[in-house]
Amino acid sequence: MTKQEKTALNMAKFIKDQSLLLLEKLNELDMDTPADMCERLHEDAETLWQVMRDKLGKE
């Protein structure tokens, strides 16, 4: 894996992790609509990270 690929993978993981933290905070604040949006964001970020990890791990 090149340095550029590793950086991209790390960025995707960071977004995944941060979206989960944001989701927890929104739930604590009882912000239902933003929490629903953030949950979808987190699911997409997790899928993106997994796809990138699988693809870059095979190269």
mmCIF file as Biopython writes it, N, C-alpha, C and O atoms, coordinates in Angstrom:
data_model
#
loop_
_atom_site.group_PDB
_atom_site.id
_atom_site.type_symbol
_atom_site.label_atom_id
_atom_site.label_alt_id
_atom_site.label_comp_id
_atom_site.label_asym_id
_atom_site.label_entity_id
_atom_site.label_seq_id
_atom_site.pdbx_PDB_ins_code
_atom_site.Cartn_x
_atom_site.Cartn_y
_atom_site.Cartn_z
_atom_site.occupancy
_atom_site.B_iso_or_equiv
_atom_site.auth_seq_id
_atom_site.auth_asym_id
_atom_site.pdbx_PDB_model_num
ATOM 1   N N  . MET A ? 1  ? 0.845   -1.168 0.000  1.0 0.0 1  A 1 
ATOM 2   C CA . MET A ? 1  ? 0.000   0.000  0.000  1.0 0.0 1  A 1 
ATOM 3   C C  . MET A ? 1  ? 0.899   1.242  0.000  1.0 0.0 1  A 1 
ATOM 4   O O  . MET A ? 1  ? 1.831   1.358  0.796  1.0 0.0 1  A 1 
ATOM 5   N N  . THR A ? 2  ? 0.593   2.159  -0.910 1.0 0.0 2  A 1 
ATOM 6   C CA . THR A ? 2  ? 1.388   3.385  -0.983 1.0 0.0 2  A 1 
ATOM 7   C C  . THR A ? 2  ? 1.023   4.328  0.164  1.0 0.0 2  A 1 
ATOM 8   O O  . THR A ? 2  ? 0.011   4.145  0.840  1.0 0.0 2  A 1 
ATOM 9   N N  . LYS A ? 3  ? 1.855   5.322  0.364  1.0 0.0 3  A 1 
ATOM 10  C CA . LYS A ? 3  ? 1.595   6.308  1.414  1.0 0.0 3  A 1 
ATOM 11  C C  . LYS A ? 3  ? 0.284   7.046  1.139  1.0 0.0 3  A 1 
ATOM 12  O O  . LYS A ? 3  ? -0.484  7.319  2.061  1.0 0.0 3  A 1 
ATOM 13  N N  . GLN A ? 4  ? 0.036   7.363  -0.116 1.0 0.0 4  A 1 
ATOM 14  C CA . GLN A ? 4  ? -1.185  8.073  -0.497 1.0 0.0 4  A 1 
ATOM 15  C C  . GLN A ? 4  ? -2.422  7.208  -0.226 1.0 0.0 4  A 1 
ATOM 16  O O  . GLN A ? 4  ? -3.438  7.709  0.253  1.0 0.0 4  A 1 
ATOM 17  N N  . GLU A ? 5  ? -2.333  5.916  -0.533 1.0 0.0 5  A 1 
ATOM 18  C CA . GLU A ? 5  ? -3.448  5.005  -0.269 1.0 0.0 5  A 1 
ATOM 19  C C  . GLU A ? 5  ? -3.689  4.865  1.232  1.0 0.0 5  A 1 
ATOM 20  O O  . GLU A ? 5  ? -4.834  4.852  1.685  1.0 0.0 5  A 1 
ATOM 21  N N  . LYS A ? 6  ? -2.607  4.760  1.997  1.0 0.0 6  A 1 
ATOM 22  C CA . LYS A ? 6  ? -2.733  4.646  3.453  1.0 0.0 6  A 1 
ATOM 23  C C  . LYS A ? 6  ? -3.368  5.903  4.032  1.0 0.0 6  A 1 
ATOM 24  O O  . LYS A ? 6  ? -4.190  5.822  4.945  1.0 0.0 6  A 1 
ATOM 25  N N  . THR A ? 7  ? -2.992  7.056  3.509  1.0 0.0 7  A 1 
ATOM 26  C CA . THR A ? 7  ? -3.578  8.316  3.963  1.0 0.0 7  A 1 
ATOM 27  C C  . THR A ? 7  ? -5.078  8.344  3.681  1.0 0.0 7  A 1 
ATOM 28  O O  . THR A ? 7  ? -5.864  8.735  4.544  1.0 0.0 7  A 1 
ATOM 29  N N  . ALA A ? 8  ? -5.475  7.935  2.489  1.0 0.0 8  A 1 
ATOM 30  C CA . ALA A ? 8  ? -6.896  7.913  2.134  1.0 0.0 8  A 1 
ATOM 31  C C  . ALA A ? 8  ? -7.668  6.953  3.036  1.0 0.0 8  A 1 
ATOM 32  O O  . ALA A ? 8  ? -8.776  7.266  3.472  1.0 0.0 8  A 1 
ATOM 33  N N  . LEU A ? 9  ? -7.096  5.800  3.314  1.0 0.0 9  A 1 
ATOM 34  C CA . LEU A ? 9  ? -7.743  4.822  4.187  1.0 0.0 9  A 1 
ATOM 35  C C  . LEU A ? 9  ? -7.870  5.371  5.606  1.0 0.0 9  A 1 
ATOM 36  O O  . LEU A ? 9  ? -8.903  5.201  6.252  1.0 0.0 9  A 1 
ATOM 37  N N  . ASN A ? 10 ? -6.824  6.025  6.084  1.0 0.0 10 A 1 
ATOM 38  C CA . ASN A ? 10 ? -6.875  6.635  7.417  1.0 0.0 10 A 1 
ATOM 39  C C  . ASN A ? 10 ? -7.932  7.733  7.489  1.0 0.0 10 A 1 
ATOM 40  O O  . ASN A ? 10 ? -8.609  7.873  8.507  1.0 0.0 10 A 1 
ATOM 41  N N  . MET A ? 11 ? -8.077  8.503  6.430  1.0 0.0 11 A 1 
ATOM 42  C CA . MET A ? 11 ? -9.101  9.547  6.394  1.0 0.0 11 A 1 
ATOM 43  C C  . MET A ? 11 ? -10.496 8.941  6.454  1.0 0.0 11 A 1 
ATOM 44  O O  . MET A ? 11 ? -11.366 9.444  7.166  1.0 0.0 11 A 1 
ATOM 45  N N  . ALA A ? 12 ? -10.710 7.866  5.713  1.0 0.0 12 A 1 
ATOM 46  C CA . ALA A ? 12 ? -12.013 7.197  5.730  1.0 0.0 12 A 1 
ATOM 47  C C  . ALA A ? 12 ? -12.321 6.646  7.120  1.0 0.0 12 A 1 
ATOM 48  O O  . ALA A ? 12 ? -13.458 6.728  7.584  1.0 0.0 12 A 1 
ATOM 49  N N  . LYS A ? 13 ? -11.319 6.091  7.776  1.0 0.0 13 A 1 
ATOM 50  C CA . LYS A ? 13 ? -11.516 5.568  9.135  1.0 0.0 13 A 1 
ATOM 51  C C  . LYS A ? 13 ? -11.816 6.703  10.104 1.0 0.0 13 A 1 
ATOM 52  O O  . LYS A ? 13 ? -12.667 6.557  10.983 1.0 0.0 13 A 1 
ATOM 53  N N  . PHE A ? 14 ? -11.132 7.824  9.956  1.0 0.0 14 A 1 
ATOM 54  C CA . PHE A ? 14 ? -11.371 8.982  10.814 1.0 0.0 14 A 1 
ATOM 55  C C  . PHE A ? 14 ? -12.813 9.469  10.674 1.0 0.0 14 A 1 
ATOM 56  O O  . PHE A ? 14 ? -13.477 9.743  11.674 1.0 0.0 14 A 1 
ATOM 57  N N  . ILE A ? 15 ? -13.293 9.575  9.443  1.0 0.0 15 A 1 
ATOM 58  C CA . ILE A ? 15 ? -14.668 10.018 9.204  1.0 0.0 15 A 1 
ATOM 59  C C  . ILE A ? 15 ? -15.653 9.033  9.824  1.0 0.0 15 A 1 
ATOM 60  O O  . ILE A ? 15 ? -16.646 9.441  10.427 1.0 0.0 15 A 1 
ATOM 61  N N  . LYS A ? 16 ? -15.381 7.743  9.678  1.0 0.0 16 A 1 
ATOM 62  C CA . LYS A ? 16 ? -16.233 6.710  10.277 1.0 0.0 16 A 1 
ATOM 63  C C  . LYS A ? 16 ? -16.281 6.877  11.789 1.0 0.0 16 A 1 
ATOM 64  O O  . LYS A ? 16 ? -17.360 6.870  12.382 1.0 0.0 16 A 1 
ATOM 65  N N  . ASP A ? 17 ? -15.135 7.025  12.405 1.0 0.0 17 A 1 
ATOM 66  C CA . ASP A ? 17 ? -15.064 7.149  13.864 1.0 0.0 17 A 1 
ATOM 67  C C  . ASP A ? 17 ? -15.718 8.437  14.359 1.0 0.0 17 A 1 
ATOM 68  O O  . ASP A ? 17 ? -16.446 8.426  15.351 1.0 0.0 17 A 1 
ATOM 69  N N  . GLN A ? 18 ? -15.460 9.536  13.672 1.0 0.0 18 A 1 
ATOM 70  C CA . GLN A ? 18 ? -16.018 10.818 14.102 1.0 0.0 18 A 1 
ATOM 71  C C  . GLN A ? 18 ? -17.531 10.872 13.906 1.0 0.0 18 A 1 
ATOM 72  O O  . GLN A ? 18 ? -18.234 11.483 14.711 1.0 0.0 18 A 1 
ATOM 73  N N  . SER A ? 19 ? -18.036 10.244 12.855 1.0 0.0 19 A 1 
ATOM 74  C CA . SER A ? 19 ? -19.487 10.246 12.650 1.0 0.0 19 A 1 
ATOM 75  C C  . SER A ? 19 ? -20.184 9.454  13.754 1.0 0.0 19 A 1 
ATOM 76  O O  . SER A ? 19 ? -21.309 9.782  14.131 1.0 0.0 19 A 1 
ATOM 77  N N  . LEU A ? 20 ? -19.536 8.426  14.269 1.0 0.0 20 A 1 
ATOM 78  C CA . LEU A ? 20 ? -20.107 7.671  15.388 1.0 0.0 20 A 1 
ATOM 79  C C  . LEU A ? 20 ? -20.127 8.525  16.656 1.0 0.0 20 A 1 
ATOM 80  O O  . LEU A ? 20 ? -21.113 8.516  17.393 1.0 0.0 20 A 1 
ATOM 81  N N  . LEU A ? 21 ? -19.056 9.256  16.910 1.0 0.0 21 A 1 
ATOM 82  C CA . LEU A ? 21 ? -19.030 10.152 18.072 1.0 0.0 21 A 1 
ATOM 83  C C  . LEU A ? 21 ? -20.111 11.226 17.968 1.0 0.0 21 A 1 
ATOM 84  O O  . LEU A ? 21 ? -20.783 11.538 18.951 1.0 0.0 21 A 1 
ATOM 85  N N  . LEU A ? 22 ? -20.271 11.784 16.778 1.0 0.0 22 A 1 
ATOM 86  C CA . LEU A ? 22 ? -21.304 12.793 16.568 1.0 0.0 22 A 1 
ATOM 87  C C  . LEU A ? 22 ? -22.688 12.196 16.792 1.0 0.0 22 A 1 
ATOM 88  O O  . LEU A ? 22 ? -23.547 12.831 17.404 1.0 0.0 22 A 1 
ATOM 89  N N  . LEU A ? 23 ? -22.904 10.995 16.307 1.0 0.0 23 A 1 
ATOM 90  C CA . LEU A ? 23 ? -24.192 10.325 16.503 1.0 0.0 23 A 1 
ATOM 91  C C  . LEU A ? 23 ? -24.501 10.168 17.986 1.0 0.0 23 A 1 
ATOM 92  O O  . LEU A ? 23 ? -25.629 10.412 18.414 1.0 0.0 23 A 1 
ATOM 93  N N  . GLU A ? 24 ? -23.521 9.769  18.763 1.0 0.0 24 A 1 
ATOM 94  C CA . GLU A ? 24 ? -23.717 9.627  20.210 1.0 0.0 24 A 1 
ATOM 95  C C  . GLU A ? 24 ? -24.090 10.961 20.845 1.0 0.0 24 A 1 
ATOM 96  O O  . GLU A ? 24 ? -24.980 11.014 21.694 1.0 0.0 24 A 1 
ATOM 97  N N  . LYS A ? 25 ? -23.425 12.029 20.447 1.0 0.0 25 A 1 
ATOM 98  C CA . LYS A ? 25 ? -23.725 13.355 21.001 1.0 0.0 25 A 1 
ATOM 99  C C  . LYS A ? 25 ? -25.124 13.811 20.612 1.0 0.0 25 A 1 
ATOM 100 O O  . LYS A ? 25 ? -25.849 14.365 21.439 1.0 0.0 25 A 1 
ATOM 101 N N  . LEU A ? 26 ? -25.506 13.584 19.367 1.0 0.0 26 A 1 
ATOM 102 C CA . LEU A ? 26 ? -26.842 13.984 18.926 1.0 0.0 26 A 1 
ATOM 103 C C  . LEU A ? 26 ? -27.922 13.210 19.673 1.0 0.0 26 A 1 
ATOM 104 O O  . LEU A ? 26 ? -28.971 13.764 19.999 1.0 0.0 26 A 1 
ATOM 105 N N  . ASN A ? 27 ? -27.670 11.944 19.942 1.0 0.0 27 A 1 
ATOM 106 C CA . ASN A ? 27 ? -28.626 11.157 20.720 1.0 0.0 27 A 1 
ATOM 107 C C  . ASN A ? 27 ? -28.732 11.683 22.145 1.0 0.0 27 A 1 
ATOM 108 O O  . ASN A ? 27 ? -29.829 11.741 22.701 1.0 0.0 27 A 1 
ATOM 109 N N  . GLU A ? 28 ? -27.609 12.066 22.741 1.0 0.0 28 A 1 
ATOM 110 C CA . GLU A ? 28 ? -27.622 12.644 24.090 1.0 0.0 28 A 1 
ATOM 111 C C  . GLU A ? 28 ? -28.437 13.931 24.133 1.0 0.0 28 A 1 
ATOM 112 O O  . GLU A ? 28 ? -29.082 14.232 25.137 1.0 0.0 28 A 1 
ATOM 113 N N  . LEU A ? 29 ? -28.406 14.683 23.044 1.0 0.0 29 A 1 
ATOM 114 C CA . LEU A ? 29 ? -29.126 15.954 22.965 1.0 0.0 29 A 1 
ATOM 115 C C  . LEU A ? 29 ? -30.570 15.781 22.502 1.0 0.0 29 A 1 
ATOM 116 O O  . LEU A ? 29 ? -31.287 16.767 22.334 1.0 0.0 29 A 1 
ATOM 117 N N  . ASP A ? 30 ? -30.999 14.544 22.295 1.0 0.0 30 A 1 
ATOM 118 C CA . ASP A ? 30 ? -32.357 14.239 21.807 1.0 0.0 30 A 1 
ATOM 119 C C  . ASP A ? 30 ? -32.678 14.965 20.502 1.0 0.0 30 A 1 
ATOM 120 O O  . ASP A ? 30 ? -33.789 15.458 20.306 1.0 0.0 30 A 1 
ATOM 121 N N  . MET A ? 31 ? -31.699 15.019 19.628 1.0 0.0 31 A 1 
ATOM 122 C CA . MET A ? 31 ? -31.884 15.631 18.309 1.0 0.0 31 A 1 
ATOM 123 C C  . MET A ? 31 ? -32.150 14.508 17.310 1.0 0.0 31 A 1 
ATOM 124 O O  . MET A ? 31 ? -31.238 14.020 16.643 1.0 0.0 31 A 1 
ATOM 125 N N  . ASP A ? 32 ? -33.412 14.113 17.223 1.0 0.0 32 A 1 
ATOM 126 C CA . ASP A ? 32 ? -33.780 12.921 16.471 1.0 0.0 32 A 1 
ATOM 127 C C  . ASP A ? 32 ? -33.495 13.015 14.974 1.0 0.0 32 A 1 
ATOM 128 O O  . ASP A ? 32 ? -32.888 12.109 14.404 1.0 0.0 32 A 1 
ATOM 129 N N  . THR A ? 33 ? -33.924 14.096 14.337 1.0 0.0 33 A 1 
ATOM 130 C CA . THR A ? 33 ? -33.726 14.204 12.888 1.0 0.0 33 A 1 
ATOM 131 C C  . THR A ? 33 ? -32.243 14.263 12.528 1.0 0.0 33 A 1 
ATOM 132 O O  . THR A ? 33 ? -31.806 13.517 11.652 1.0 0.0 33 A 1 
ATOM 133 N N  . PRO A ? 34 ? -31.457 15.124 13.175 1.0 0.0 34 A 1 
ATOM 134 C CA . PRO A ? 34 ? -30.022 15.104 12.879 1.0 0.0 34 A 1 
ATOM 135 C C  . PRO A ? 34 ? -29.373 13.757 13.218 1.0 0.0 34 A 1 
ATOM 136 O O  . PRO A ? 34 ? -28.460 13.321 12.517 1.0 0.0 34 A 1 
ATOM 137 N N  . ALA A ? 35 ? -29.832 13.103 14.275 1.0 0.0 35 A 1 
ATOM 138 C CA . ALA A ? 35 ? -29.270 11.794 14.637 1.0 0.0 35 A 1 
ATOM 139 C C  . ALA A ? 35 ? -29.562 10.766 13.553 1.0 0.0 35 A 1 
ATOM 140 O O  . ALA A ? 35 ? -28.706 9.943  13.225 1.0 0.0 35 A 1 
ATOM 141 N N  . ASP A ? 36 ? -30.769 10.812 12.999 1.0 0.0 36 A 1 
ATOM 142 C CA . ASP A ? 36 ? -31.102 9.892  11.903 1.0 0.0 36 A 1 
ATOM 143 C C  . ASP A ? 36 ? -30.206 10.138 10.697 1.0 0.0 36 A 1 
ATOM 144 O O  . ASP A ? 36 ? -29.719 9.196  10.071 1.0 0.0 36 A 1 
ATOM 145 N N  . MET A ? 37 ? -29.990 11.410 10.376 1.0 0.0 37 A 1 
ATOM 146 C CA . MET A ? 37 ? -29.121 11.754 9.250  1.0 0.0 37 A 1 
ATOM 147 C C  . MET A ? 37 ? -27.695 11.287 9.513  1.0 0.0 37 A 1 
ATOM 148 O O  . MET A ? 37 ? -27.033 10.751 8.625  1.0 0.0 37 A 1 
ATOM 149 N N  . CYS A ? 38 ? -27.233 11.494 10.730 1.0 0.0 38 A 1 
ATOM 150 C CA . CYS A ? 38 ? -25.869 11.115 11.098 1.0 0.0 38 A 1 
ATOM 151 C C  . CYS A ? 38 ? -25.706 9.600  11.101 1.0 0.0 38 A 1 
ATOM 152 O O  . CYS A ? 38 ? -24.638 9.086  10.767 1.0 0.0 38 A 1 
ATOM 153 N N  . GLU A ? 39 ? -26.756 8.890  11.476 1.0 0.0 39 A 1 
ATOM 154 C CA . GLU A ? 39 ? -26.684 7.428  11.460 1.0 0.0 39 A 1 
ATOM 155 C C  . GLU A ? 39 ? -26.475 6.920  10.038 1.0 0.0 39 A 1 
ATOM 156 O O  . GLU A ? 39 ? -25.680 6.008  9.808  1.0 0.0 39 A 1 
ATOM 157 N N  . ARG A ? 40 ? -27.193 7.516  9.084  1.0 0.0 40 A 1 
ATOM 158 C CA . ARG A ? 40 ? -26.999 7.137  7.676  1.0 0.0 40 A 1 
ATOM 159 C C  . ARG A ? 40 ? -25.586 7.497  7.218  1.0 0.0 40 A 1 
ATOM 160 O O  . ARG A ? 40 ? -24.938 6.729  6.506  1.0 0.0 40 A 1 
ATOM 161 N N  . LEU A ? 41 ? -25.120 8.669  7.632  1.0 0.0 41 A 1 
ATOM 162 C CA . LEU A ? 41 ? -23.754 9.091  7.306  1.0 0.0 41 A 1 
ATOM 163 C C  . LEU A ? 41 ? -22.735 8.094  7.851  1.0 0.0 41 A 1 
ATOM 164 O O  . LEU A ? 41 ? -21.799 7.707  7.152  1.0 0.0 41 A 1 
ATOM 165 N N  . HIS A ? 42 ? -22.922 7.687  9.092  1.0 0.0 42 A 1 
ATOM 166 C CA . HIS A ? 42 ? -21.993 6.737  9.704  1.0 0.0 42 A 1 
ATOM 167 C C  . HIS A ? 42 ? -22.017 5.394  8.973  1.0 0.0 42 A 1 
ATOM 168 O O  . HIS A ? 42 ? -20.966 4.800  8.732  1.0 0.0 42 A 1 
ATOM 169 N N  . GLU A ? 43 ? -23.205 4.917  8.622  1.0 0.0 43 A 1 
ATOM 170 C CA . GLU A ? 43 ? -23.305 3.645  7.898  1.0 0.0 43 A 1 
ATOM 171 C C  . GLU A ? 43 ? -22.586 3.731  6.559  1.0 0.0 43 A 1 
ATOM 172 O O  . GLU A ? 43 ? -21.876 2.804  6.171  1.0 0.0 43 A 1 
ATOM 173 N N  . ASP A ? 44 ? -22.772 4.848  5.851  1.0 0.0 44 A 1 
ATOM 174 C CA . ASP A ? 44 ? -22.078 5.034  4.570  1.0 0.0 44 A 1 
ATOM 175 C C  . ASP A ? 44 ? -20.566 5.132  4.771  1.0 0.0 44 A 1 
ATOM 176 O O  . ASP A ? 44 ? -19.798 4.567  3.992  1.0 0.0 44 A 1 
ATOM 177 N N  . ALA A ? 45 ? -20.141 5.841  5.803  1.0 0.0 45 A 1 
ATOM 178 C CA . ALA A ? 45 ? -18.709 5.983  6.082  1.0 0.0 45 A 1 
ATOM 179 C C  . ALA A ? 45 ? -18.093 4.634  6.431  1.0 0.0 45 A 1 
ATOM 180 O O  . ALA A ? 45 ? -16.969 4.337  6.028  1.0 0.0 45 A 1 
ATOM 181 N N  . GLU A ? 46 ? -18.829 3.821  7.178  1.0 0.0 46 A 1 
ATOM 182 C CA . GLU A ? 46 ? -18.326 2.495  7.536  1.0 0.0 46 A 1 
ATOM 183 C C  . GLU A ? 46 ? -18.205 1.603  6.300  1.0 0.0 46 A 1 
ATOM 184 O O  . GLU A ? 46 ? -17.226 0.873  6.143  1.0 0.0 46 A 1 
ATOM 185 N N  . THR A ? 47 ? -19.208 1.672  5.427  1.0 0.0 47 A 1 
ATOM 186 C CA . THR A ? 47 ? -19.161 0.896  4.188  1.0 0.0 47 A 1 
ATOM 187 C C  . THR A ? 47 ? -18.000 1.351  3.308  1.0 0.0 47 A 1 
ATOM 188 O O  . THR A ? 47 ? -17.280 0.524  2.749  1.0 0.0 47 A 1 
ATOM 189 N N  . LEU A ? 48 ? -17.820 2.655  3.187  1.0 0.0 48 A 1 
ATOM 190 C CA . LEU A ? 48 ? -16.712 3.202  2.400  1.0 0.0 48 A 1 
ATOM 191 C C  . LEU A ? 48 ? -15.381 2.700  2.933  1.0 0.0 48 A 1 
ATOM 192 O O  . LEU A ? 48 ? -14.537 2.247  2.160  1.0 0.0 48 A 1 
ATOM 193 N N  . TRP A ? 49 ? -15.184 2.775  4.236  1.0 0.0 49 A 1 
ATOM 194 C CA . TRP A ? 49 ? -13.933 2.333  4.849  1.0 0.0 49 A 1 
ATOM 195 C C  . TRP A ? 49 ? -13.698 0.843  4.580  1.0 0.0 49 A 1 
ATOM 196 O O  . TRP A ? 49 ? -12.580 0.444  4.254  1.0 0.0 49 A 1 
ATOM 197 N N  . GLN A ? 50 ? -14.739 0.024  4.712  1.0 0.0 50 A 1 
ATOM 198 C CA . GLN A ? 50 ? -14.592 -1.414 4.488  1.0 0.0 50 A 1 
ATOM 199 C C  . GLN A ? 50 ? -14.238 -1.717 3.036  1.0 0.0 50 A 1 
ATOM 200 O O  . GLN A ? 50 ? -13.379 -2.557 2.768  1.0 0.0 50 A 1 
ATOM 201 N N  . VAL A ? 51 ? -14.898 -1.038 2.100  1.0 0.0 51 A 1 
ATOM 202 C CA . VAL A ? 51 ? -14.618 -1.253 0.677  1.0 0.0 51 A 1 
ATOM 203 C C  . VAL A ? 51 ? -13.184 -0.840 0.352  1.0 0.0 51 A 1 
ATOM 204 O O  . VAL A ? 51 ? -12.465 -1.555 -0.346 1.0 0.0 51 A 1 
ATOM 205 N N  . MET A ? 52 ? -12.779 0.310  0.859  1.0 0.0 52 A 1 
ATOM 206 C CA . MET A ? 52 ? -11.410 0.775  0.618  1.0 0.0 52 A 1 
ATOM 207 C C  . MET A ? 52 ? -10.397 -0.177 1.235  1.0 0.0 52 A 1 
ATOM 208 O O  . MET A ? 52 ? -9.394  -0.512 0.604  1.0 0.0 52 A 1 
ATOM 209 N N  . ARG A ? 53 ? -10.650 -0.613 2.462  1.0 0.0 53 A 1 
ATOM 210 C CA . ARG A ? 53 ? -9.739  -1.537 3.153  1.0 0.0 53 A 1 
ATOM 211 C C  . ARG A ? 53 ? -9.603  -2.839 2.362  1.0 0.0 53 A 1 
ATOM 212 O O  . ARG A ? 53 ? -8.500  -3.355 2.182  1.0 0.0 53 A 1 
ATOM 213 N N  . ASP A ? 54 ? -10.732 -3.356 1.896  1.0 0.0 54 A 1 
ATOM 214 C CA . ASP A ? 54 ? -10.695 -4.608 1.136  1.0 0.0 54 A 1 
ATOM 215 C C  . ASP A ? 54 ? -9.946  -4.433 -0.183 1.0 0.0 54 A 1 
ATOM 216 O O  . ASP A ? 54 ? -9.140  -5.283 -0.559 1.0 0.0 54 A 1 
ATOM 217 N N  . LYS A ? 55 ? -10.212 -3.331 -0.884 1.0 0.0 55 A 1 
ATOM 218 C CA . LYS A ? 55 ? -9.563  -3.106 -2.179 1.0 0.0 55 A 1 
ATOM 219 C C  . LYS A ? 55 ? -8.068  -2.842 -2.012 1.0 0.0 55 A 1 
ATOM 220 O O  . LYS A ? 55 ? -7.252  -3.422 -2.728 1.0 0.0 55 A 1 
ATOM 221 N N  . LEU A ? 56 ? -7.714  -1.988 -1.088 1.0 0.0 56 A 1 
ATOM 222 C CA . LEU A ? 56 ? -6.305  -1.639 -0.916 1.0 0.0 56 A 1 
ATOM 223 C C  . LEU A ? 56 ? -5.517  -2.776 -0.288 1.0 0.0 56 A 1 
ATOM 224 O O  . LEU A ? 56 ? -4.311  -2.887 -0.503 1.0 0.0 56 A 1 
ATOM 225 N N  . GLY A ? 57 ? -6.178  -3.610 0.477  1.0 0.0 57 A 1 
ATOM 226 C CA . GLY A ? 57 ? -5.503  -4.741 1.092  1.0 0.0 57 A 1 
ATOM 227 C C  . GLY A ? 57 ? -5.118  -5.806 0.085  1.0 0.0 57 A 1 
ATOM 228 O O  . GLY A ? 57 ? -4.232  -6.620 0.344  1.0 0.0 57 A 1 
ATOM 229 N N  . LYS A ? 58 ? -5.790  -5.805 -1.079 1.0 0.0 58 A 1 
ATOM 230 C CA . LYS A ? 58 ? -5.535  -6.818 -2.107 1.0 0.0 58 A 1 
ATOM 231 C C  . LYS A ? 58 ? -4.528  -6.349 -3.138 1.0 0.0 58 A 1 
ATOM 232 O O  . LYS A ? 58 ? -4.103  -7.127 -3.992 1.0 0.0 58 A 1 
ATOM 233 N N  . GLU A ? 59 ? -4.142  -5.085 -3.067 1.0 0.0 59 A 1 
ATOM 234 C CA . GLU A ? 59 ? -3.196  -4.557 -4.068 1.0 0.0 59 A 1 
ATOM 235 C C  . GLU A ? 59 ? -1.769  -4.681 -3.592 1.0 0.0 59 A 1 
ATOM 236 O O  . GLU A ? 59 ? -0.845  -4.289 -4.304 1.0 0.0 59 A 1 
#
